[in-house]
């Protein structure tokens, strides 16, 4: 995963109230993130997505996914880096959810070594 995908995954999507899968295959495409319950796909786009060829490819991909009933949410890397709250709020809003619906933050269990006397 790219740094922006990791940020979105570890700092938000792991707490999403429905299962979200990473690098999920739909037809001939691998989507960055997929949530079946809310019928959305999230794509995190780097600079390469700004080229005319990639824009055309993305449009074809988005149409295919939309025809299957999925809402495609696209966020450029810069937006995830610079406007993370906007991105998370947008995803929640499009799912009809709020921040209160997120799962609590899980604390990592620390392994405490046994003391042998």
MOPAC internal coordinates of N, CA, C and O (Angstrom, degrees):
PM7 1SCF
backbone

  N    0.0000 0     0.00 0     0.00 0    0    0    0
  C    1.4570 1     0.00 0     0.00 0    1    0    0
  C    1.5325 1   109.09 1     0.00 0    2    1    0
  O    1.2310 1   121.86 1   -30.45 1    3    2    1
  N    1.3144 1   114.05 1   149.55 1    3    2    1
  C    1.4661 1   119.47 1   175.23 1    5    3    2
  C    1.5300 1   108.73 1   -74.08 1    6    5    3
  O    1.2310 1   119.84 1   -15.72 1    7    6    5
  N    1.3237 1   117.92 1   164.28 1    7    6    5
  C    1.4705 1   119.14 1   177.20 1    9    7    6
  C    1.5323 1   112.39 1   -56.80 1   10    9    7
  O    1.2310 1   120.06 1   142.49 1   11   10    9
  N    1.3248 1   117.49 1   -37.51 1   11   10    9
  C    1.4706 1   120.27 1   179.92 1   13   11   10
  C    1.5304 1   111.29 1   -69.22 1   14   13   11
  O    1.2310 1   120.26 1   141.41 1   15   14   13
  N    1.3292 1   117.12 1   -38.59 1   15   14   13
  C    1.4660 1   120.30 1   176.29 1   17   15   14
  C    1.5280 1   110.44 1   -64.79 1   18   17   15
  O    1.2310 1   120.40 1   139.19 1   19   18   17
  N    1.3288 1   116.83 1   -40.81 1   19   18   17
  C    1.4650 1   120.14 1   177.44 1   21   19   18
  C    1.5298 1   111.09 1   -62.51 1   22   21   19
  O    1.2310 1   120.87 1   137.15 1   23   22   21
  N    1.3107 1   115.93 1   -42.85 1   23   22   21
  C    1.4727 1   120.60 1   179.21 1   25   23   22
  C    1.5341 1   109.82 1   -59.87 1   26   25   23
  O    1.2310 1   120.62 1   131.53 1   27   26   25
  N    1.3209 1   116.41 1   -48.47 1   27   26   25
  C    1.4628 1   120.16 1  -179.81 1   29   27   26
  C    1.5269 1   110.94 1   -63.13 1   30   29   27
  O    1.2310 1   120.23 1   138.19 1   31   30   29
  N    1.3185 1   117.16 1   -41.81 1   31   30   29
  C    1.4637 1   121.48 1  -178.28 1   33   31   30
  C    1.5349 1   112.06 1   -68.54 1   34   33   31
  O    1.2310 1   120.56 1   122.79 1   35   34   33
  N    1.3212 1   116.54 1   -57.21 1   35   34   33
  C    1.4667 1   120.11 1  -172.69 1   37   35   34
  C    1.5252 1   113.18 1   -74.56 1   38   37   35
  O    1.2310 1   120.16 1   150.54 1   39   38   37
  N    1.3122 1   117.30 1   -29.46 1   39   38   37
  C    1.4606 1   119.74 1  -176.14 1   41   39   38
  C    1.5194 1   113.98 1   -99.62 1   42   41   39
  O    1.2310 1   120.21 1   179.54 1   43   42   41
  N    1.3476 1   117.20 1    -0.46 1   43   42   41
  C    1.4685 1   118.51 1   179.59 1   45   43   42
  C    1.5300 1   113.21 1  -150.00 1   46   45   43
  O    1.2310 1   119.70 1   119.66 1   47   46   45
  N    1.3217 1   118.18 1   -60.34 1   47   46   45
  C    1.4687 1   120.23 1  -170.21 1   49   47   46
  C    1.5248 1   113.71 1   -65.88 1   50   49   47
  O    1.2310 1   119.67 1   153.43 1   51   50   49
  N    1.3206 1   118.24 1   -26.57 1   51   50   49
  C    1.4699 1   119.45 1   176.00 1   53   51   50
  C    1.5276 1   110.85 1   -64.09 1   54   53   51
  O    1.2310 1   120.46 1   156.81 1   55   54   53
  N    1.3229 1   116.72 1   -23.19 1   55   54   53
  C    1.4686 1   121.15 1  -179.75 1   57   55   54
  C    1.5252 1   112.39 1   -97.24 1   58   57   55
  O    1.2310 1   119.91 1   179.28 1   59   58   57
  N    1.3170 1   117.78 1    -0.72 1   59   58   57
  C    1.4598 1   121.01 1  -178.52 1   61   59   58
  C    1.5266 1   108.91 1   -60.97 1   62   61   59
  O    1.2310 1   119.64 1   -37.33 1   63   62   61
  N    1.3375 1   118.28 1   142.67 1   63   62   61
  C    1.4709 1   119.90 1  -173.18 1   65   63   62
  C    1.5268 1   115.35 1   -75.29 1   66   65   63
  O    1.2310 1   119.86 1  -177.63 1   67   66   65
  N    1.3109 1   117.87 1     2.37 1   67   66   65
  C    1.4701 1   121.57 1   175.96 1   69   67   66
  C    1.5264 1   107.08 1  -133.77 1   70   69   67
  O    1.2310 1   120.32 1   -25.26 1   71   70   69
  N    1.3356 1   116.99 1   154.74 1   71   70   69
  C    1.4649 1   118.71 1  -179.51 1   73   71   70
  C    1.5348 1   112.48 1   -59.44 1   74   73   71
  O    1.2310 1   121.32 1   -45.84 1   75   74   73
  N    1.3145 1   115.08 1   134.16 1   75   74   73
  C    1.4616 1   121.94 1   174.73 1   77   75   74
  C    1.5206 1   106.31 1  -122.47 1   78   77   75
  O    1.2310 1   120.71 1   -50.01 1   79   78   77
  N    1.3222 1   116.26 1   129.99 1   79   78   77
  C    1.4672 1   120.83 1  -179.80 1   81   79   78
  C    1.5174 1   109.21 1  -104.71 1   82   81   79
  O    1.2310 1   121.22 1   -34.30 1   83   82   81
  N    1.3247 1   115.27 1   145.70 1   83   82   81
  C    1.4676 1   121.56 1   177.68 1   85   83   82
  C    1.5190 1   109.45 1   -99.78 1   86   85   83
  O    1.2310 1   121.09 1   -31.78 1   87   86   85
  N    1.3377 1   115.53 1   148.22 1   87   86   85
  C    1.4638 1   121.98 1   175.08 1   89   87   86
  C    1.5335 1   110.24 1    45.99 1   90   89   87
  O    1.2310 1   121.17 1  -119.95 1   91   90   89
  N    1.3206 1   115.38 1    60.05 1   91   90   89
  C    1.4590 1   122.32 1  -174.19 1   93   91   90
  C    1.5297 1   110.18 1   -99.85 1   94   93   91
  O    1.2310 1   120.69 1   -43.17 1   95   94   93
  N    1.3217 1   116.29 1   136.83 1   95   94   93
  C    1.4691 1   121.34 1  -178.59 1   97   95   94
  C    1.5229 1   109.79 1   -88.01 1   98   97   95
  O    1.2310 1   121.51 1   -54.49 1   99   98   97
  N    1.3375 1   114.71 1   125.51 1   99   98   97
  C    1.4679 1   121.89 1   172.92 1  101   99   98
  C    1.5194 1   106.00 1  -129.41 1  102  101   99
  O    1.2310 1   120.61 1   -67.37 1  103  102  101
  N    1.3309 1   116.43 1   112.63 1  103  102  101
  C    1.4682 1   120.06 1  -176.01 1  105  103  102
  C    1.5177 1   109.51 1    61.53 1  106  105  103
  O    1.2310 1   120.99 1    52.48 1  107  106  105
  N    1.3401 1   115.71 1  -127.52 1  107  106  105
  C    1.4628 1   121.18 1   179.40 1  109  107  106
  C    1.5210 1   112.90 1   -93.63 1  110  109  107
  O    1.2310 1   120.44 1  -169.00 1  111  110  109
  N    1.3239 1   116.76 1    11.00 1  111  110  109
  C    1.4567 1   120.49 1  -174.09 1  113  111  110
  C    1.5277 1   111.01 1  -116.64 1  114  113  111
  O    1.2310 1   121.29 1   -29.80 1  115  114  113
  N    1.3274 1   115.13 1   150.20 1  115  114  113
  C    1.4593 1   121.71 1   170.66 1  117  115  114
  C    1.5225 1   105.54 1  -111.72 1  118  117  115
  O    1.2310 1   120.90 1   -62.72 1  119  118  117
  N    1.3410 1   115.89 1   117.28 1  119  118  117
  C    1.4572 1   119.98 1  -179.35 1  121  119  118
  C    1.5283 1   109.03 1   -95.33 1  122  121  119
  O    1.2310 1   120.96 1   -27.99 1  123  122  121
  N    1.3219 1   115.77 1   152.01 1  123  122  121
  C    1.4661 1   119.78 1  -178.39 1  125  123  122
  C    1.5304 1   111.15 1   -63.80 1  126  125  123
  O    1.2310 1   120.68 1   129.12 1  127  126  125
  N    1.3394 1   116.30 1   -50.88 1  127  126  125
  C    1.4636 1   121.47 1  -179.70 1  129  127  126
  C    1.5282 1   109.04 1  -140.56 1  130  129  127
  O    1.2310 1   121.06 1   -33.84 1  131  130  129
  N    1.3319 1   115.58 1   146.16 1  131  130  129
  C    1.4663 1   121.59 1  -175.30 1  133  131  130
  C    1.5215 1   109.38 1  -140.92 1  134  133  131
  O    1.2310 1   120.57 1   -48.41 1  135  134  133
  N    1.3346 1   116.52 1   131.59 1  135  134  133
  C    1.4579 1   121.35 1   174.99 1  137  135  134
  C    1.5316 1   107.83 1  -128.19 1  138  137  135
  O    1.2310 1   121.03 1   -71.99 1  139  138  137
  N    1.3166 1   115.64 1   108.01 1  139  138  137
  C    1.4603 1   120.47 1  -177.16 1  141  139  138
  C    1.5267 1   111.74 1   -68.27 1  142  141  139
  O    1.2310 1   120.06 1   139.24 1  143  142  141
  N    1.3307 1   117.49 1   -40.76 1  143  142  141
  C    1.4659 1   120.21 1  -176.31 1  145  143  142
  C    1.5235 1   111.90 1   -58.03 1  146  145  143
  O    1.2310 1   120.50 1   137.97 1  147  146  145
  N    1.3267 1   116.64 1   -42.03 1  147  146  145
  C    1.4639 1   120.50 1  -178.42 1  149  147  146
  C    1.5218 1   111.93 1  -101.37 1  150  149  147
  O    1.2310 1   120.51 1  -173.49 1  151  150  149
  N    1.3167 1   116.62 1     6.51 1  151  150  149
  C    1.4663 1   123.24 1   174.44 1  153  151  150
  C    1.5263 1   113.02 1    52.25 1  154  153  151
  O    1.2310 1   121.04 1  -130.62 1  155  154  153
  N    1.3309 1   115.61 1    49.38 1  155  154  153
  C    1.4521 1   117.52 1   174.53 1  157  155  154
  C    1.5166 1   112.19 1  -132.27 1  158  157  155
  O    1.2310 1   122.74 1   -24.17 1  159  158  157
  N    1.3194 1   112.35 1   155.83 1  159  158  157
  C    1.4561 1   123.75 1   175.32 1  161  159  158
  C    1.5222 1   105.54 1  -121.27 1  162  161  159
  O    1.2310 1   120.52 1   -43.92 1  163  162  161
  N    1.3309 1   116.61 1   136.08 1  163  162  161
  C    1.4587 1   120.53 1   176.28 1  165  163  162
  C    1.5200 1   107.81 1  -113.83 1  166  165  163
  O    1.2310 1   121.17 1   -52.92 1  167  166  165
  N    1.3219 1   115.36 1   127.08 1  167  166  165
  C    1.4566 1   122.02 1   176.46 1  169  167  166
  C    1.5214 1   109.00 1  -114.52 1  170  169  167
  O    1.2310 1   120.73 1   -49.04 1  171  170  169
  N    1.3161 1   116.21 1   130.96 1  171  170  169
  C    1.4662 1   122.50 1   176.84 1  173  171  170
  C    1.5250 1   106.29 1  -105.57 1  174  173  171
  O    1.2310 1   120.98 1   -64.21 1  175  174  173
  N    1.3216 1   115.74 1   115.79 1  175  174  173
  C    1.4604 1   120.91 1  -170.33 1  177  175  174
  C    1.5213 1   112.98 1  -104.72 1  178  177  175
  O    1.2310 1   121.09 1   -53.64 1  179  178  177
  N    1.3271 1   115.52 1   126.36 1  179  178  177
  C    1.4572 1   122.33 1   172.65 1  181  179  178
  C    1.5206 1   110.70 1   -86.36 1  182  181  179
  O    1.2310 1   120.90 1     4.61 1  183  182  181
  N    1.3251 1   115.89 1  -175.39 1  183  182  181
  C    1.4705 1   121.47 1  -177.59 1  185  183  182
  C    1.5142 1   112.87 1   -58.95 1  186  185  183
  O    1.2310 1   120.08 1   147.89 1  187  186  185
  N    1.3275 1   117.46 1   -32.11 1  187  186  185
  C    1.4627 1   120.19 1  -176.83 1  189  187  186
  C    1.5219 1   112.33 1   -60.60 1  190  189  187
  O    1.2310 1   119.97 1   159.02 1  191  190  189
  N    1.3208 1   117.65 1   -20.98 1  191  190  189
  C    1.4662 1   121.20 1  -179.23 1  193  191  190
  C    1.5261 1   112.52 1   -75.68 1  194  193  191
  O    1.2310 1   120.39 1   175.59 1  195  194  193
  N    1.3435 1   116.85 1    -4.41 1  195  194  193
  C    1.4643 1   120.58 1   179.76 1  197  195  194
  C    1.5263 1   112.64 1   -88.85 1  198  197  195
  O    1.2310 1   119.98 1   170.83 1  199  198  197
  N    1.3209 1   117.65 1    -9.17 1  199  198  197
  C    1.4650 1   119.98 1  -179.55 1  201  199  198
  C    1.5321 1   109.20 1   -74.07 1  202  201  199
  O    1.2310 1   119.96 1   -27.61 1  203  202  201
  N    1.3297 1   117.69 1   152.39 1  203  202  201
  C    1.4741 1   120.19 1   178.88 1  205  203  202
  C    1.5313 1   112.80 1   -57.15 1  206  205  203
  O    1.2310 1   120.35 1   142.08 1  207  206  205
  N    1.3361 1   116.93 1   -37.92 1  207  206  205
  C    1.4688 1   120.29 1  -179.53 1  209  207  206
  C    1.5279 1   111.17 1   -64.81 1  210  209  207
  O    1.2310 1   120.94 1   134.86 1  211  210  209
  N    1.3303 1   115.80 1   -45.14 1  211  210  209
  C    1.4695 1   119.76 1  -179.65 1  213  211  210
  C    1.5208 1   111.24 1   -69.29 1  214  213  211
  O    1.2310 1   120.05 1   142.77 1  215  214  213
  N    1.3271 1   117.50 1   -37.23 1  215  214  213
  C    1.4655 1   119.77 1   177.12 1  217  215  214
  C    1.5231 1   110.13 1   -59.85 1  218  217  215
  O    1.2310 1   120.59 1   137.85 1  219  218  217
  N    1.3401 1   116.48 1   -42.15 1  219  218  217
  C    1.4669 1   120.34 1   178.34 1  221  219  218
  C    1.5297 1   110.69 1   -65.93 1  222  221  219
  O    1.2310 1   120.47 1   137.06 1  223  222  221
  N    1.3220 1   116.70 1   -42.94 1  223  222  221
  C    1.4644 1   121.31 1   178.65 1  225  223  222
  C    1.5266 1   110.90 1   -63.55 1  226  225  223
  O    1.2310 1   120.55 1   136.42 1  227  226  225
  N    1.3367 1   116.55 1   -43.58 1  227  226  225
  C    1.4635 1   120.56 1   178.73 1  229  227  226
  C    1.5236 1   111.44 1   -63.32 1  230  229  227
  O    1.2310 1   120.33 1   140.73 1  231  230  229
  N    1.3299 1   116.97 1   -39.27 1  231  230  229
  C    1.4740 1   120.87 1   179.12 1  233  231  230
  C    1.5302 1   110.26 1   -63.30 1  234  233  231
  O    1.2310 1   120.50 1   138.31 1  235  234  233
  N    1.3296 1   116.64 1   -41.69 1  235  234  233
  C    1.4741 1   121.03 1   178.25 1  237  235  234
  C    1.5273 1   110.36 1   -64.26 1  238  237  235
  O    1.2310 1   121.01 1   135.05 1  239  238  237
  N    1.3088 1   115.68 1   -44.95 1  239  238  237
  C    1.4694 1   122.00 1   178.90 1  241  239  238
  C    1.5275 1   110.70 1   -62.04 1  242  241  239
  O    1.2310 1   120.47 1   133.72 1  243  242  241
  N    1.3380 1   116.70 1   -46.28 1  243  242  241
  C    1.4697 1   121.23 1  -179.93 1  245  243  242
  C    1.5208 1   111.30 1   -61.49 1  246  245  243
  O    1.2310 1   120.34 1   140.04 1  247  246  245
  N    1.3407 1   116.95 1   -39.96 1  247  246  245
  C    1.4689 1   120.20 1   179.26 1  249  247  246
  C    1.5246 1   110.16 1   -64.98 1  250  249  247
  O    1.2310 1   120.51 1   136.06 1  251  250  249
  N    1.3237 1   116.63 1   -43.94 1  251  250  249
  C    1.4590 1   120.52 1   178.49 1  253  251  250
  C    1.5272 1   110.82 1   -58.56 1  254  253  251
  O    1.2310 1   120.64 1   132.13 1  255  254  253
  N    1.3275 1   116.39 1   -47.87 1  255  254  253
  C    1.4627 1   120.88 1  -179.08 1  257  255  254
  C    1.5334 1   111.11 1   -66.80 1  258  257  255
  O    1.2310 1   120.43 1   140.08 1  259  258  257
  N    1.3194 1   116.78 1   -39.92 1  259  258  257
  C    1.4740 1   120.63 1   177.52 1  261  259  258
  C    1.5216 1   111.17 1   -63.37 1  262  261  259
  O    1.2310 1   120.68 1   140.10 1  263  262  261
  N    1.3258 1   116.30 1   -39.90 1  263  262  261
  C    1.4661 1   120.09 1   178.32 1  265  263  262
  C    1.5260 1   111.86 1   -63.14 1  266  265  263
  O    1.2310 1   120.53 1   155.02 1  267  266  265
  N    1.3309 1   116.59 1   -24.98 1  267  266  265
  C    1.4722 1   121.04 1   175.90 1  269  267  266
  C    1.5258 1   111.95 1   -83.76 1  270  269  267
  O    1.2310 1   120.74 1   174.58 1  271  270  269
  N    1.3422 1   116.18 1    -5.42 1  271  270  269
  C    1.4586 1   120.30 1   178.29 1  273  271  270
  C    1.5185 1   115.15 1   100.04 1  274  273  271
  O    1.2310 1   120.27 1  -173.08 1  275  274  273
  N    1.3296 1   117.09 1     6.92 1  275  274  273
  C    1.4628 1   120.08 1  -179.75 1  277  275  274
  C    1.5210 1   111.25 1   -91.55 1  278  277  275
  O    1.2310 1   121.36 1   -37.23 1  279  278  277
  N    1.3124 1   115.00 1   142.77 1  279  278  277
  C    1.4545 1   121.14 1   171.24 1  281  279  278
  C    1.5289 1   105.96 1   -89.94 1  282  281  279
  O    1.2310 1   120.47 1   -53.28 1  283  282  281
  N    1.3246 1   116.71 1   126.72 1  283  282  281
  C    1.4622 1   120.84 1  -179.21 1  285  283  282
  C    1.5202 1   108.40 1   -99.51 1  286  285  283
  O    1.2310 1   121.14 1   -59.33 1  287  286  285
  N    1.3185 1   115.42 1   120.67 1  287  286  285
  C    1.4580 1   122.10 1   178.75 1  289  287  286
  C    1.5211 1   107.45 1  -108.40 1  290  289  287
  O    1.2310 1   120.44 1   -61.94 1  291  290  289
  N    1.3172 1   116.76 1   118.06 1  291  290  289
  C    1.4732 1   121.76 1  -178.40 1  293  291  290
  C    1.5158 1   109.84 1  -113.30 1  294  293  291
  O    1.2310 1   121.24 1   -48.56 1  295  294  293
  N    1.3245 1   115.22 1   131.44 1  295  294  293
  C    1.4580 1   120.70 1   178.35 1  297  295  294
  C    1.5245 1   108.81 1  -132.74 1  298  297  295
  O    1.2310 1   120.20 1   -54.73 1  299  298  297
  N    1.3238 1   117.23 1   125.27 1  299  298  297
  C    1.4619 1   119.41 1   175.47 1  301  299  298
  C    1.5372 1   110.49 1   -68.06 1  302  301  299
  O    1.2310 1   121.14 1   -27.81 1  303  302  301
  N    1.3235 1   115.42 1   152.19 1  303  302  301
  C    1.4637 1   120.55 1   177.39 1  305  303  302
  C    1.5198 1   111.75 1   -50.93 1  306  305  303
  O    1.2310 1   120.50 1   136.64 1  307  306  305
  N    1.3455 1   116.66 1   -43.36 1  307  306  305
  C    1.4689 1   120.48 1  -177.36 1  309  307  306
  C    1.5270 1   111.17 1   -60.23 1  310  309  307
  O    1.2310 1   120.28 1   142.33 1  311  310  309
  N    1.3171 1   117.08 1   -37.67 1  311  310  309
  C    1.4689 1   120.82 1  -179.20 1  313  311  310
  C    1.5215 1   109.96 1   -68.41 1  314  313  311
  O    1.2310 1   120.31 1   139.43 1  315  314  313
  N    1.3182 1   117.02 1   -40.57 1  315  314  313
  C    1.4681 1   119.53 1   178.03 1  317  315  314
  C    1.5288 1   110.15 1   -64.93 1  318  317  315
  O    1.2310 1   120.57 1   139.41 1  319  318  317
  N    1.3241 1   116.51 1   -40.59 1  319  318  317
  C    1.4699 1   120.06 1   179.45 1  321  319  318
  C    1.5243 1   112.41 1   -68.40 1  322  321  319
  O    1.2310 1   120.39 1   136.67 1  323  322  321
  N    1.3288 1   116.86 1   -43.33 1  323  322  321
  C    1.4703 1   121.07 1  -169.21 1  325  323  322
  C    1.5248 1   115.07 1  -100.87 1  326  325  323
  O    1.2310 1   120.14 1   160.69 1  327  326  325
  N    1.3361 1   117.33 1   -19.31 1  327  326  325
  C    1.4659 1   120.79 1  -176.69 1  329  327  326
  C    1.5265 1   110.29 1  -137.66 1  330  329  327
  O    1.2310 1   121.10 1  -129.33 1  331  330  329
  N    1.3279 1   115.51 1    50.67 1  331  330  329
  C    1.4632 1   120.97 1  -174.97 1  333  331  330
  C    1.5240 1   112.19 1   -58.55 1  334  333  331
  O    1.2310 1   120.04 1   138.63 1  335  334  333
  N    1.3238 1   117.52 1   -41.37 1  335  334  333
  C    1.4694 1   120.03 1   179.32 1  337  335  334
  C    1.5225 1   111.54 1   -62.10 1  338  337  335
  O    1.2310 1   120.37 1   142.37 1  339  338  337
  N    1.3363 1   116.90 1   -37.63 1  339  338  337
  C    1.4645 1   119.97 1   176.15 1  341  339  338
  C    1.5257 1   110.35 1   -60.79 1  342  341  339
  O    1.2310 1   120.56 1   133.21 1  343  342  341
  N    1.3392 1   116.54 1   -46.79 1  343  342  341
  C    1.4665 1   121.32 1  -178.04 1  345  343  342
  C    1.5199 1   110.69 1   -60.97 1  346  345  343
  O    1.2310 1   120.15 1   130.25 1  347  346  345
  N    1.3316 1   117.32 1   -49.75 1  347  346  345
  C    1.4652 1   120.10 1  -177.74 1  349  347  346
  C    1.5261 1   111.01 1   -64.64 1  350  349  347
  O    1.2310 1   120.51 1   139.95 1  351  350  349
  N    1.3236 1   116.64 1   -40.05 1  351  350  349
  C    1.4614 1   120.71 1   178.10 1  353  351  350
  C    1.5255 1   110.81 1   -64.10 1  354  353  351
  O    1.2310 1   120.58 1   139.81 1  355  354  353
  N    1.3283 1   116.50 1   -40.19 1  355  354  353
  C    1.4643 1   121.37 1   179.81 1  357  355  354
  C    1.5274 1   110.94 1   -63.53 1  358  357  355
  O    1.2310 1   120.46 1   135.55 1  359  358  357
  N    1.3260 1   116.72 1   -44.45 1  359  358  357
  C    1.4686 1   120.37 1   179.01 1  361  359  358
  C    1.5233 1   110.32 1   -62.03 1  362  361  359
  O    1.2310 1   120.46 1   133.08 1  363  362  361
  N    1.3256 1   116.73 1   -46.92 1  363  362  361
  C    1.4663 1   120.30 1   179.12 1  365  363  362
  C    1.5259 1   111.44 1   -61.15 1  366  365  363
  O    1.2310 1   120.69 1   134.44 1  367  366  365
  N    1.3259 1   116.29 1   -45.56 1  367  366  365
  C    1.4707 1   120.78 1  -178.99 1  369  367  366
  C    1.5277 1   110.87 1   -60.11 1  370  369  367
  O    1.2310 1   120.43 1   137.01 1  371  370  369
  N    1.3311 1   116.77 1   -42.99 1  371  370  369
  C    1.4703 1   120.22 1  -178.63 1  373  371  370
  C    1.5236 1   111.82 1   -69.60 1  374  373  371
  O    1.2310 1   120.19 1   159.30 1  375  374  373
  N    1.3331 1   117.25 1   -20.70 1  375  374  373
  C    1.4723 1   121.23 1   175.40 1  377  375  374
  C    1.5269 1   111.14 1   -92.66 1  378  377  375
  O    1.2310 1   120.49 1   177.89 1  379  378  377
  N    1.3469 1   116.67 1    -2.11 1  379  378  377
  C    1.4635 1   119.90 1  -178.09 1  381  379  378
  C    1.5130 1   112.48 1    73.92 1  382  381  379
  O    1.2310 1   120.16 1  -150.16 1  383  382  381
  N    1.3252 1   117.29 1    29.84 1  383  382  381
  C    1.4564 1   122.85 1  -176.08 1  385  383  382
  C    1.5238 1   110.46 1  -121.67 1  386  385  383
  O    1.2310 1   121.29 1    -8.51 1  387  386  385
  N    1.3326 1   115.14 1   171.49 1  387  386  385
  C    1.4576 1   121.85 1   174.76 1  389  387  386
  C    1.5153 1   109.84 1  -130.91 1  390  389  387
  O    1.2310 1   120.63 1    -5.23 1  391  390  389
  N    1.3169 1   116.40 1   174.77 1  391  390  389
  C    1.4639 1   120.34 1  -179.09 1  393  391  390
  C    1.5269 1   112.12 1   -61.68 1  394  393  391
  O    1.2310 1   120.21 1   152.32 1  395  394  393
  N    1.3220 1   117.20 1   -27.68 1  395  394  393
  C    1.4711 1   120.23 1   178.22 1  397  395  394
  C    1.5248 1   112.31 1   -66.21 1  398  397  395
  O    1.2310 1   120.48 1   161.73 1  399  398  397
  N    1.3363 1   116.68 1   -18.27 1  399  398  397
  C    1.4660 1   120.58 1  -179.41 1  401  399  398
  C    1.5267 1   113.33 1   -82.37 1  402  401  399
  O    1.2310 1   120.17 1   168.49 1  403  402  401
  N    1.3218 1   117.27 1   -11.51 1  403  402  401
  C    1.4657 1   120.24 1  -178.90 1  405  403  402
  C    1.5273 1   110.81 1   -68.21 1  406  405  403
  O    1.2310 1   121.20 1   -30.51 1  407  406  405
  N    1.3212 1   115.31 1   149.49 1  407  406  405
  C    1.4624 1   120.74 1   174.96 1  409  407  406
  C    1.5256 1   107.95 1   -67.73 1  410  409  407
  O    1.2310 1   120.05 1   -28.62 1  411  410  409
  N    1.3257 1   117.51 1   151.38 1  411  410  409
  C    1.4701 1   119.23 1   177.52 1  413  411  410
  C    1.5330 1   110.94 1   -64.45 1  414  413  411
  O    1.2310 1   121.28 1   -23.97 1  415  414  413
  N    1.2980 1   115.16 1   156.03 1  415  414  413
  C    1.4599 1   120.72 1   176.84 1  417  415  414
  C    1.5215 1   108.16 1   -67.83 1  418  417  415
  O    1.2310 1   121.27 1   -51.13 1  419  418  417
  N    1.3128 1   115.17 1   128.87 1  419  418  417
  C    1.4722 1   119.75 1   178.54 1  421  419  418
  C    1.5077 1   108.57 1   -86.19 1  422  421  419
  O    1.2310 1   121.67 1   -48.74 1  423  422  421
  N    1.3019 1   114.40 1   131.26 1  423  422  421
  C    1.4565 1   118.72 1   174.83 1  425  423  422
  C    1.5142 1   107.49 1   -86.32 1  426  425  423
  O    1.2310 1   121.32 1   -43.91 1  427  426  425
  N    1.3018 1   115.08 1   136.09 1  427  426  425
  C    1.4581 1   119.40 1   178.86 1  429  427  426
  C    1.5146 1   108.93 1   -72.77 1  430  429  427
  O    1.2310 1   121.35 1   -45.57 1  431  430  429
  N    1.3113 1   115.02 1   134.43 1  431  430  429
  C    1.4583 1   120.22 1   178.86 1  433  431  430
  C    1.5178 1   108.72 1   -75.26 1  434  433  431
  O    1.2310 1   121.71 1   -49.25 1  435  434  433
  N    1.2950 1   114.33 1   130.75 1  435  434  433
  C    1.4607 1   119.47 1   175.72 1  437  435  434
  C    1.5072 1   108.31 1   -96.27 1  438  437  435
  O    1.2310 1   121.63 1   -46.04 1  439  438  437
  N    1.2656 1   114.49 1   133.96 1  439  438  437
  C    1.4589 1   119.67 1   178.12 1  441  439  438
  C    1.5320 1   107.53 1   -82.54 1  442  441  439
  O    1.2310 1   121.63 1   -58.86 1  443  442  441
  N    1.2961 1   114.49 1   121.14 1  443  442  441
  C    1.4680 1   120.31 1   178.87 1  445  443  442
  C    1.5102 1   107.83 1   -98.00 1  446  445  443
  O    1.2310 1   120.35 1   -57.27 1  447  446  445
  N    1.3321 1   116.95 1   122.73 1  447  446  445
  C    1.4744 1   118.86 1  -178.85 1  449  447  446
  C    1.5340 1   110.53 1   -67.03 1  450  449  447
  O    1.2310 1   121.95 1   -36.03 1  451  450  449
  N    1.3101 1   113.88 1   143.97 1  451  450  449
  C    1.4670 1   118.64 1   176.74 1  453  451  450
  C    1.5121 1   109.64 1   -73.91 1  454  453  451
  O    1.2310 1   121.52 1   -35.96 1  455  454  453
  N    1.3030 1   114.69 1   144.04 1  455  454  453
  C    1.4668 1   120.27 1   176.75 1  457  455  454
  C    1.5076 1   107.26 1   -96.28 1  458  457  455
  O    1.2310 1   121.37 1   -59.42 1  459  458  457
  N    1.2919 1   114.99 1   120.58 1  459  458  457
  C    1.4773 1   120.45 1  -179.92 1  461  459  458
  C    1.5075 1   107.72 1  -101.87 1  462  461  459
  O    1.2310 1   121.22 1   -54.72 1  463  462  461
  N    1.3135 1   115.28 1   125.28 1  463  462  461
  C    1.4694 1   119.15 1  -179.63 1  465  463  462
  C    1.4963 1   110.94 1   -98.95 1  466  465  463
  O    1.2310 1   120.10 1   180.00 1  467  466  465

